[in-house]
């Protein structure tokens, strides 16, 4: 596979891209896909336990989404 630059982490990678969970269209590297999945799991766990998830983490995800759209 050819090298390409992940728009999320800005790393040059040669892995097969995955689709971002944020917009269901942007191709990102497998490491970023894993990070998004873990983030979503942590948010779901916080909601289930009625804990507040740090807003700064959510703000970072929203900011990145603005950059790619």
Residue pairs with C-beta under 8 A, 6 or more apart in sequence:
1 14
1 15
1 16
2 14
3 12
3 13
3 14
4 12
4 13
4 14
4 17
5 11
5 12
5 13
6 12
6 13
6 17
6 28
6 29
6 31
6 32
7 26
7 27
7 28
7 67
7 68
8 20
8 26
8 28
8 29
8 32
8 64
8 68
9 28
9 29
9 31
9 32
11 29
11 31
13 29
13 30
13 31
15 29
15 30
16 30
17 27
17 28
17 29
17 30
18 27
18 28
18 29
18 30
18 32
18 33
19 25
19 26
19 27
19 28
19 33
20 26
20 27
20 28
20 32
20 33
20 36
20 68
21 33
21 36
21 37
21 40
22 36
22 61
22 64
22 65
23 65
23 68
23 69
26 68
28 36
39 57
39 61
42 53
43 53
43 58
46 52
46 53
47 53
